[in-house]
Amino acid sequence: MAGAGLRAVARRWLLCGGHGGPRTASSSPSCPGCGPPGPGAHCPGAPRSAPAQTPAGGADLSAHLWARYQDMRRLVHDLLPPEVCSLLNPAAIYANNEISLRDVEVYGFDYDYTLAQYADALHPEIFSAARDILIEHYKYPEGIRKYDYNPSFAIRGLHYDIQKSLLMKIDAFHYVQLGTAYRGLQPVPDEEVIELYGGTQHIPLYQMSGFYGKGPSIKQFMDIFSLPEMALLSCVVDYFLGHSLEFDQAHLYKDVTDAIRDVHVKGLMYQWIEQDMEKYILRGDETFAVLSRLVAHGKQLFLITNSPFSFVDKGMRHMVGPDWRQLFDVVIVQADKPSFFTDRRKPFRKLDEKGSLQWDRITRLEKGKIYRQGNLFDFLRLTEWRGPRVLYFGDHLYSDLADLMLRHGWRTGAIIPELEREIRIINTEQYMHSLTWQQALTGLLERMQTYQDAESRQVLAAWMKERQELRCITKALFNAQFGSIFRTFHNPTYFSRRLVRFSDLYMASLSCLLNYRVDFTFYPRRTPLQHEAPLWMDQLCTGCMKTPFLGDMAHIR
């Protein structure tokens, strides 16, 4: 109903030509927020026969611009009834590509952050353990121990320039979002960022060309487990800079990365989770419900994870029960993704009930058995599960999903836990009003830039300043340092670009599947291209649609 209410207001605005009354020959020749059209231009809200009336200049022009500004503010307020908020459902599944679950016969899953969702309480444990490893085994200064994990510092999808010790957010076009570059825990001024990259915000393709987010000097953090890694990296750099200690950026980066790896390799994280599964594992009942429902509808299931069998077994027993393996047709542990999807050389090994390796040659993959390592090519040969009838879910866009979609034609589903929180923020009245006014103000700036006298330039400068302040406020609603994982100020992030490229569906958790029938068809919304007559709020509010009104479009051939 909220969307219908907003559309009704929009339709009234369009039908009235942006003037609050029926469009007639006596209507005002210019739209609220537009001012007089430029030479040769036509504003759809103004009759072609009516001459444009331009204010005389100076103070009159300034007053004219501010009057249009106030008209815009009133219009934006009217266009946003209270019920417009809470339009998005955090438990929904969002589609990048059309996909019918009716055609999906086989469901595959990663384990960590897919079947098993972990509480945020895990991240401080990883941070602290890796910090102590740095001090005790890599002989880093004892003073680093004063740093604690800050869950509000970093977001997933950031890039780290190893040689410059720069953690930053990059958009889909390889531009650094100014105001989101940090060295250590301190922001780097925009001017310095631009100077560091040769007078531009752009990061060249060759530095970011690694398929899995690893260029020659820049690393992208795509794993949810990388949040404590980014925090620790920033804290260590902060300590060295704050104490004027010389260090090699590449060595420091590798040491921190190795310390984080040691937490996983030495099994510390597995021990914490196994000792208190109630604390660390979320939505276990819902995971059981999803798997049971799929099996009840005749679907085949498989699991491919990099985690070891003993850890997966204990977690699945906690969530599903002791007979969890009977739900899966194939279970593969320590798969070594992403090389599992590309390397043909590693054969499957069978594990016995105690998790010990067997030596027999694998000629078929049996239900209820556990297999280690292997490769996707043997998997496809032994199962004959191919193409779009397979849907695989994972949280890592590169390691879990990219190869399956691009090389093998599987359907893919991305699990993005951050989505739930971001949607709740988007649904707030503060966000909705801030974003809508930004859009409207941007349209106003675009339309009014034809005024270049001194008084008008002062007004435009004030609007530009307000727009920038609004953008910063909106960004901080998500994260004070880096904003949303999906958006820079107006462009998609590099993370979003990969999300759209490598996933057919994305959702906050696997439990979202419980909201849909097993034969449900997901249809992506037709998002308008820039030339396709979008009802963008800035154009709607100014009454300056850059294309003909929708009622006239039937006559266009």
N, C-alpha and C positions, 0 to 999 in steps of 0.2 A: 504493500500500500504506500510505503514511503516513496518508492521509486515512481509509482504512478502519480503521486502528488507533485513530485518535482517535475515530471514530464508535463503534467497539466499546466503548471505555471509557465514552463518553457513554451508550450504551444500557444498559450495566451499571449506571451511576449512576441512570438513570431507573427501570429495573426494580426497583432496590433502594430506590427512594424517597429516595435521597440518604443512605442509612445504611450501605451496605456489605453488606447482607444482604437477603433477600426481605422485601417489605413485608407485615407481619402486624399483627394487632391489638395485639400487645405491643411494636411498634416505638416508639421514642421519639416523643413527640407533637410535637416541633419539629425542623426540618431543621438540619443543620450550617450555620452562617452566618446562620440566619434569626432565631433566638430565637423567642419566642412571637409568634404572629400578633396583629395589632391587633384591636380590637373589630370583630366582624362579618366579619373576613377569614378566609380559609382557605388554608393552605399545602398544595399538592398532595402534599408529602411526609409529611403528618401525617394520620392518620385523623380524621374529623370528630367521632367520639365521644370522642376523648381530650381531656381538659381541658388547657389551656395552663398550664405551670408557670413562673411569673415569679420571678426571684431576688428576694430580700428588699429589696435596695436598697444604695446606697452602694458600698462596696468590693466587695460581692457582684456588683452590676451591672457594675462595671468589670471584674472578673475574668471574668464571663460574656461580655462583649463581646470581650475579648482571647482567650478560649478559642475563640469563633466565628472570630475572625481567624486563629488558628493552624490551625483545621480547614480554613479556606479555602486557606491557603498550601499545606497538604499536598495538598488536592484538586487545585489548579491544577498542582502538580508531577506528580501522577499522570495528569492529563489531557493532558500534553504529553510523549509519548514522544520520544526523540531524533530519530526519523525524520520528525517532523512538519515540520521545516524543509525548505527547498528544494522546496516544493510548487508554487511559481509558476515559469513558464518565461519568461525575458526575451525569448525569440524567438517567443513566441506572439502571436496576434492576438486582441484582446478586443472583444466585440460589445456595443454599446449597443442595437442593434435587430437583429431577425432578418433575415438577408440570405443568399440563395443565389447563389453565383457562377455557377451554371448559367444564371441569368436575365440575367447581365451580358454584354452584347455589345460594349460600348465602354468602354475604359479611358482616363481622362484624367489628366494629371500636371502639377503645378507643377515648377519646376526646382530652385531653391535649397532645400536641406534636405529635398528629396523625392527627385528623381532623383539629385541631387548632395548627398551628406552631407559636411559639412565638419568638420575637426579643430578641437579647442578652441584650437589654436595661433593661429587666425585672430583671436580676440577681443582679445588683447593688442595686435595690430597696429592694429585699428580704434580701440581706446582711445587708444593713443599718438598716432596720426595726428590724431584729433579733438582731443585735448588740445593738440597743437602748433598746430592751426588756431585754437583759442581764443586762444592766447597771441600768435601771430604776426599773425593777421588780425582778431581781435575785441579785441585789446589787453588781454587778461586778465593778471593779475599773473604774473610769471615764476616765482614760488614754486610755482605749480600744477604745474610740471614735475617736482617731487619725487615726485609720486604715480605709482605704477605700478598696473597692472591686478591686481586681486585676484579670481581666478576663484571664490573661495569666498564672496564677499559676497552677491550677489543671486541670486534665482531668477526664472524666468519667471512671468508672471501677476500680478505685484505692481501696486499702484496708487500713483500719485503725486499728492498734493494740491499743486497748483502754488502756491496762496496761502500755504500753511503750510510749504512745503518738506519735506513729510512723505512718506517712502516706507514703504508698509505693506502688509500682507497682509490681505485681506478675504475673509470666507467667503461661502457661497452665499446667506446671508440678509442680506447687506450689513453685517455686524458686523466691526469691526476685531478681529483676534486680538491680544489683549493680549500684550505681550512681543515683538511683531514690527513695531513702529513705529520708524523711524529718521529723524533729521534729520542730514543729513551722514552721518558714519560712527558717530555715537553713538546709542545707544538712548534713546528718549523714555520717561520714567516713565509707568506706566499711568494714574496720577492726572491727569497733564498731558494725555494723549490724550483722556481722558473729558471734561476741562474744555474742551479745544479744540472738541469737538463737542457742546457744550451740555449736559453731564452725562450723556452716553450714548456707547456704543461704535458706535452705528448711524450709517451714512452714508445720508442720505435719497436716495430714488430719483431725484429731479430732478437731483441732482449727478452721478449715474452713468448717466443715461438714454440716452446716446449709443449707437446700435446697434453701432458699431464700437469701443466701449470709450473713447469720448471724450466725457465730460460737460463741462459749462461750466467746471468747475474741477478735475476729476480725470481723469487719463489712466491707462489700463491698458496695461501693457507685455506684449504677447502674442507678439511676434516674438522668435525666438531671437537675431537680431541686436541686440535691445534690451538684452541682458546687458551689453555694454560701455557702452551709453548710460546705464543705471542706475548703473553703477560710476562713470562720469565725473561724472554729475550729483551723486552723493553726495560725491565727492572735492572738487568745486568748492565746494559748499555748506560742506563741512568746513573748507576753507581760509578762506572769507570769515568764518565764525563764529569760527574759531580766532584770526583776526587782527582781530576786532571791526570788520570793514568793513561799511558799510551797502550794501545791494543791493536791487534790486527783484526779487522772486521770479519774477514772470512774465517779465521780461527775461532773467534767468539761465537759466530753463528753455528759453526759445526759442533762446537763443544756443547752449546745449549741443546741443539737438535739431538746429539748423541745422548745427553743426559735424560731427555724426555723419552728417547727410544729405550734406554735402559730400564725405565720404570715399567715399560710394557714387556721387554724381553726377559727381565728378571722375575716377571710374574707378580710384581707388587700390586698392580691394579687388580689383577685377578683375585688376589688374596683378600683385598678390602671388600670387593663385591661379594665374594663367596661367604665371608664372615658375617655380612649383614645385608642380605638380599632385600629385606623389607625396606631398608633405608635407601638403597641405591637403584633398585629396579622398579620402574613405574609401569602401570597399565598391563601387568601380567595377565590379569583375568581377561582383558580385552584381546590380547594376543591369542589366548586360548580360544576365545569366541570366534575370532577371524579364521583361524586354521580349521577349527571343527566345522564351521559353516561351509568352507570351501570343499572340504572332504565330503560332507553330507550331500553336496551338489555334484559329486562325481569328478571334481577337479584333481589333477595330479600335482603334488608339491615336491619341491626340492630346496635344499639349503646349501649355499656355497659361502663359506666364511674364512677369514684369515685367522680366526681365533682357534686355540687348541681344543681338543675334544673334551677333556675333563672340565674345562671352564664352561663350554657350551652345554654339556650334559647337566651340570648342576643348575645352570640358569634355566634351562628348559624344563627340568624337573620341578623347579620352583614355580614356573609360570603355567605349565601345561600338565605336568604329572609324570610318573615314572614310565609310562608307555608312550612318551612323546614321539619316539622314533617311528611308531606305527602310523603316524600321520604323514610321514614323508616317504616318498618313493626313492629318493636319493639324498644322502647327507655327505657333504664334502667339507672337511676342516683343514686348517692350515693350507689354504689353497694358493697363497702367495699372489693374490690379486694386486695389481692389474696384469702381471705377466701370465697368470692363468689363462687370460683371454687371448694372448698373442704368442706364447712360447709353446711349440709343439713337442718339445723334447722330454718334459717331465711326465713319467707314467703315474698312474694311480697306484696307491698302496692301500691295502686293507688293514684295518685295526681290529684286534680282538676285543672282547668285552672289557678287558682291563686297560685298553688303550695302547697295547703293544703292537708294533708293526709286524705284519705277516709277509711271507716271501713269495706267495703264489702269484702267478701272472693273472691280471684282471681281464677277463673276457666278457663280463657283463656286470652291470651295477645293480645290486640286489636291494630290495626294500628291507629296512631294518638294520642294514649293515652300515658301517662307518668307513669312509675312504678319506685318504689324505693326499694332498697336493694334486697331481694330474694336470690336465689341460683341457680347454674347452673343445678342441677339435676331436679328441677321443670321447669327450662327453657327448658331443653331437652324434658321433658315429654309433655309440653304444645305446643311446636313448632315442635317436631320431626325432628329438624335439627341436624343431626349427621354425624360424620365421615368426610372423605376427601372432601365432597361436600361443606363444610363450610371453609371459609378462613377469619381469624381474624387478624387485624392489630393493633399493639401497639408499644410503645417505650420502655417499661420496660420488659426486658427479663424474669425476675422472675414473677412479679405481673401480667403481661398481657399474656405471651405466654407459660411459662413452663408447667403448669398444662394442658392447652388445648392440647398441642402436646403429652405429655407423658401419660396422663390419659384418654384423650377423643378422640384422633386421629384426631383432627381438623388440617387443614393446617394453618400455621402461617406466618405472614409477619412482620418483624421488621423495624421500622422507626428509622434510625440512622442519624440525621441531620449532625453530624460531618463528615460523609462519604464524603460529597461534598467538603469540604475544604481539607481533606486528599488526595483525588484523584487529586485535582489541584496541590498539592505539589508533588505527585508521578509523575505527568506529566511534571515536570520541568526538564530541562537539567541537573541542578545541582544534583538533586536526582538520576536521571538515571545513570549518570556517576559515582557518588559516590557509589551507590549500586553495579553496575557492577564491578567496580574495587575492591570493598570489596570481592565480590564473587571470583573473579579471584585470588586475593591475598590470600584468604583462601585456595583455591586449591593449590596454589604454596607452601604455608606453609605445607600443608598436605603431598605433594609429596616430598618436600626437607628435611623433618625432619630426613631422614636417615643419613644426614651429621651431625656428632656430634663432629668434631674437633673444636678447640677453635675459629679459624677464621670463620668457618661456623656458629657456635652458635652466634657469634656477628651479622652476617648478619640476621639470623633468628630472633634475638631479635629486630633488627631494623624494620623488617617487622611486627612483633607482635605489636610494638609500633605504627607504621603507621596504622595498621588495627584498633587498639583501637581508635586512633584519628579519623579515618574515621567513625567509628560507632557512636562516640559522635557527630560528625558534622551532620550525617544523622538524629540522634535522635532529635537534636536541631531544625531541619527544621520544625518539628511538634510542639514541646513544649520543652522549654529549660530545664525544670525540669524533665518531665516524658516521653517525646517522643510521639509516636503514641498510640492511644487507642487500636490498633489492633495488634501491634508487640512489643516484647521486641527486643533485638538486632537481634536475628535470630528466636526465637520461637514465636508462637502466644501468646498473653496475655491470662490471665484467662478470661477476657471479651470476647475475640475472641472465646475461647473454648465454652463458654456458647452461644454465638451468633450462632455458627454452630450447637450446640446441640438442641436449642430451636426454630429455625426459618427455614422455608423452603426457604423463600425469604428475602432479606434485601435491603433497598434503603434509599436515603437521605430524601425523602419526599413522601407523598402519590401522589403528582402530577406526579411522574415518571410513574404511570400507564397510563397516557395519551399518552405515547410513544409506547404503545403496543396494539394490537388488543385484544378484550375480549375473543378470543379463542386461544391466543398465548400459546405455550408450552415453558417453561423455562428448559433448560438443564444445569446441573452443569458441569463445566469442569472437566475432569479426571485429577486430580492433582496426580502426580506420587508419589508412596511410595519410600522409600529410595532404595529399591532393584529392582525398575522397570525401569531401564535404562533411567533416566531423562536426558534431555539435559541441565543440570545445567551449568550455565555460567563458573563456575570455572573448570569443567571437560572439557567443550568445549574449553576453552582458553588454557588449558594445553595440549590439544590433548590426554588426558589420560582418555578417557571414561572407566568407571569401568566395562562396559558390552560390548559385541561385537558391531561393527558398525551396524546401522539399516539395511543395505543391506544384512548382513550376518544372520540376525535373523530369516529369513524364514526357515533356515536349522535346527533351534533348535527345538527339540521335548521335 
